[in-house]
């Protein structure tokens, strides 16, 4: 029995030193309590890129191309649901307002997610890639 425990401990230590994530490690968890930015360039005439600030319980503040608002993420394993609540219309130019509406619709249609390092990928009819703000 003692040899088995020691063998498991050595295997776990070797795995952790290999750089591979262990089951339940933070590399596999949804980034609650973090902020992420859409992996996209700003629209012409603007420096803004959509940003999600996700709270510890999934409550989310969205700053989009022009609009802003709140929503809620619910996560179970790799399954995800996003529900937008009040979105502020900030007298946006038509192209930015349409891009905001399309992004909210795409987030609302996501069904799964995965994490690759600092990249969070939302999977649905349209795949959305966000980068964690780690600085």
KEGU-53936 format. One line per 5 residues: number of its first residue (from 0); their letters; for each residue z, y, x of C-alpha. Coordinates in nm, 4 decimals, padded with zeros to 6 digits, always signed. Layout:
NUM) A) Z:Y:X  ...
***
This chain:
0) XXXXX) +00.0000:+00.0000:+00.0000  +00.0935:+00.2404:+00.2814  -00.2389:+00.1670:+00.4584  -00.4317:+00.2429:+00.1371  -00.2552:+00.5802:+00.0924
5) XXXXX) -00.3201:+00.6697:+00.4558  -00.6873:+00.5682:+00.4197  -00.7272:+00.7914:+00.1118  -00.5613:+01.0826:+00.2879  -00.7938:+01.0425:+00.5885
10) XXXXX) -01.0993:+01.0233:+00.3601  -00.9919:+01.3387:+00.1690  -00.9326:+01.5255:+00.4940  -01.2741:+01.4203:+00.6248  -01.4396:+01.5355:+00.3015
15) XXXXX) -01.2628:+01.8705:+00.3086  -01.3636:+01.9252:+00.6725  -01.7260:+01.8337:+00.5923  -01.7708:+02.1544:+00.3916  -01.8578:+01.9606:+00.0758
20) XXXXX) -01.6686:+02.0804:-00.2325  -01.4024:+01.8467:-00.3661  -01.3851:+01.7710:-00.7371  -01.1983:+02.0556:-00.9086  -01.2540:+02.2895:-00.6130
25) XXXXX) -01.3223:+02.6556:-00.6856  -01.6912:+02.6128:-00.5911  -01.7336:+02.4066:-00.9089  -01.5290:+02.6221:-01.1460  -01.6595:+02.8960:-01.3702
30) XXXXX) -01.5831:+03.2334:-01.2087  -01.3317:+03.3658:-01.4602  -01.1745:+03.6905:-01.3388  -01.4829:+03.7903:-01.1403  -01.7728:+04.0311:-01.1601
35) XXXXX) -02.1386:+03.9338:-01.1196  -02.4703:+04.1163:-01.1040  -02.8065:+04.0004:-01.2395  -03.0323:+03.8812:-00.9582  -03.3003:+04.1431:-01.0293
40) XXXXX) -03.4330:+04.4729:-00.9025  -03.3497:+04.8017:-01.0796  -03.5991:+04.9241:-01.3380  -03.8268:+05.2107:-01.2335  -03.6418:+05.5429:-01.2448
45) XXXXX) -03.2967:+05.3839:-01.2350  -03.0523:+05.2335:-00.9868  -02.8727:+05.0200:-01.2459  -02.8838:+04.6419:-01.2540  -02.7022:+04.4512:-01.5307
50) XXXXX) -02.3466:+04.3520:-01.4466  -02.0930:+04.1207:-01.6135  -01.7194:+04.1612:-01.5581  -01.5656:+03.8365:-01.6839  -01.1926:+03.8310:-01.7515
55) XXXXX) -00.9533:+03.5424:-01.6967  -00.9962:+03.4221:-02.0572  -01.3742:+03.4752:-02.0800  -01.3601:+03.8253:-02.2286  -01.6572:+04.0115:-02.0822
60) XXXXX) -01.7597:+04.3710:-02.0258  -02.1366:+04.4125:-01.9996  -02.3124:+04.7010:-01.8297  -02.6820:+04.6444:-01.8885  -02.9966:+04.8381:-01.7922
65) XXXXX) -02.8781:+05.1173:-02.0213  -02.6555:+04.9800:-02.2963  -02.3041:+04.8473:-02.2538  -02.0528:+04.6530:-02.4522  -01.8312:+04.3503:-02.4767
70) XXXXX) -01.8642:+03.9799:-02.5333  -01.6892:+03.6484:-02.4877  -01.7733:+03.3408:-02.2778  -01.6379:+02.9984:-02.3737  -01.6788:+02.7260:-02.1130
75) XXXXX) -01.6187:+02.3498:-02.1248  -01.7421:+02.1700:-01.8143  -02.1031:+02.2775:-01.7632  -02.1444:+02.3799:-02.1287  -02.1242:+02.7500:-02.2088
80) XXXXX) -02.1376:+02.9729:-02.5151  -02.1706:+03.3519:-02.5041  -02.1080:+03.5707:-02.8071  -02.1818:+03.9415:-02.7845  -01.9607:+04.1741:-02.9846
85) XXXXX) -02.0008:+04.5510:-03.0054  -02.2908:+04.6780:-02.7922  -02.3147:+05.0554:-02.7473  -02.6560:+05.2125:-02.7990  -02.6572:+05.4947:-02.5450
90) XXXXX) -02.9800:+05.6681:-02.6484  -03.1691:+05.4457:-02.4083  -03.5385:+05.4786:-02.3275  -03.7350:+05.2222:-02.5283  -03.8204:+04.9957:-02.2315
95) XXXXX) -03.4582:+04.9727:-02.1145  -03.3267:+04.9196:-02.4686  -03.5746:+04.6345:-02.5165  -03.4801:+04.4807:-02.1790  -03.1101:+04.5042:-02.2771
100) XXXXX) -03.1744:+04.3372:-02.6131  -03.3738:+04.0594:-02.4416  -03.0963:+04.0019:-02.1871  -02.8293:+03.9813:-02.4593  -03.0485:+03.7371:-02.6538
105) XXXXX) -03.1022:+03.5243:-02.3414  -02.7271:+03.5193:-02.2641  -02.6533:+03.4272:-02.6265  -02.9028:+03.1380:-02.6078  -02.7579:+02.9822:-02.2912
110) XXXXX) -02.6192:+02.6337:-02.3314  -02.5275:+02.5344:-01.9767  -02.4349:+02.6860:-01.6437  -02.4118:+02.5828:-01.2816  -02.2808:+02.7359:-00.9640
115) XXXXX) -02.4452:+02.7287:-00.6228  -02.2134:+02.9168:-00.3865  -02.2120:+03.2807:-00.5018  -02.5017:+03.2209:-00.7418  -02.4230:+03.1564:-01.1096
120) XXXXX) -02.7132:+03.0193:-01.3118  -02.7132:+03.0374:-01.6917  -02.9460:+02.7766:-01.8410  -03.1137:+02.8074:-02.1797  -03.4606:+02.8928:-02.3067
125) XXXXX) -03.4624:+03.1498:-02.0247  -03.2810:+03.0894:-01.6956  -03.0668:+03.3814:-01.5768  -02.9385:+03.4114:-01.2218  -02.6327:+03.6232:-01.1385
130) XXXXX) -02.4723:+03.6835:-00.7982  -02.0946:+03.7072:-00.7679  -01.9757:+04.0400:-00.6328  -01.7722:+03.9118:-00.3401  -01.7263:+04.2302:-00.1383
***
